[in-house]
Amino acid sequence: MTDVFSDLVGQDEAVAVLRRAAASAAALLRAPAPAAAVPAGAPTGAEGPDGYDDLDALADDLHGPGPAATPDPGAGMTHAWIFTGPPGSGRSVAARAFAAALECAQGTGCGHCPGCHTTLAGTHADVRLVVPDGLSIGVGEMRSLVLRAASAPSGGRWQVVIIEDADRLTEAAGNALLKAIEEPPPRTVFLLCAPSTHPDDISVTIRSRCRVVPLRQPSAAAVVEVLVRRDGVTPEVAGWAAAAAQGHVGRARRLARDPDARQRRDAVLAVPRRLTGVGAAFDAASALIEAAEAEAAASVAEVDESERAALQTALGAGGTGRGAAGAMRGAAGQLKDLEKRQKSRATRAQRDALDRALVDLAAFYRDALTMALRAPVAPVHTDTATTAGAGAQKWEAEGCLRRLEAVLQCRTAIEANVKPRIAVEAMMLALWRG
Ligand SMILES: [Zn+2]
């Protein structure tokens, strides 16, 4: 690893913003007394220990009420951030990397010091990660989190709270969080991850208090580059995987390296050919659900393993820094936390895997539709282009569109908490009938 940001694929602008913010934050820590980092006219360190008021003043200056003028929004540090972007673009990767940079002994996210290691391993005493248990983050969890986050950082740098899937906050939990963001504890930084800043995803009031870091769907070229450079995949396989994964970096890596993942994808893309009757439609529904379950188990196993390894490295690192000392405290409790986190992630992974299967399937019908319309665009699934072409001829544009809509409706139904099997069965019947 070169540094903590090197896993963020195709996000050069976001990385530049985060590097500047980390440097700014480090400068604030180095300057407890009146210093260059304090805006003109702001109160100086006289008001509190360690220049706490300096940070407040700076945060107000950058993010005060109303559309404050921020000539260079990337230059400074602020206490609340939202990372947005499509699934697989690396929202939580970005949040963790930034957290590591904030806790880094060099202040840069060097990737080598105990602060970086323990943050990435999920064991830093001052970094709290919230992964929704089940489908929404409750108010109780949020309140206790906000309370703990208000304490002074034990490592002397920052208290960081990372909230993955902030769009799954309950309204009450959102209000508890808003309160903390409105009156931020002096050394606490909130990092939220959400698909977008649409009011459905994040409340307008929370959004107005945060700086947004938009991540984009990484280009196929960026995904190919990282697969070749980091994972040693051949350019041909990398090119195919990047296109098939539609910008989802983790999925591209799995497709490129894991034959089972390729097989599960093949099974999903075989669905359109298999729909020959009602019985076949129900069989296809079962197969799709089971493939998603297998995919979820595999994806979780990979991350779980690397986290366990990282935790062991962190606990065995034997560093002498304050971050390492913090990591050594309560190793058993940390293992328990990690297991709990991994379990709730497994639940979520099943839902996400089914959604990805539906996205693959939708792309197949989208390929067929573009062929029926003779639109000059490359197919997503190059390896099923022939089947899609046959479908285009048989169904014509309207038939392709109806099928595409059936898949998208299935996704919407599952999002609205329809039981996945029921939604998938209804979709398969719709696909068969056309
Ligand atoms: Zn570091």
Boltz pocket constraint, residues with backbone or C-beta under 6 A from the ligand:
constraints:
  - pocket:
      binder: B
      contacts: [[A, 100], [A, 103], [A, 104], [A, 105], [A, 106], [A, 107], [A, 108], [A, 109], [A, 110], [A, 111], [A, 112], [A, 113], [A, 114], [A, 115], [A, 116], [A, 117]]
      max_distance: 6.0
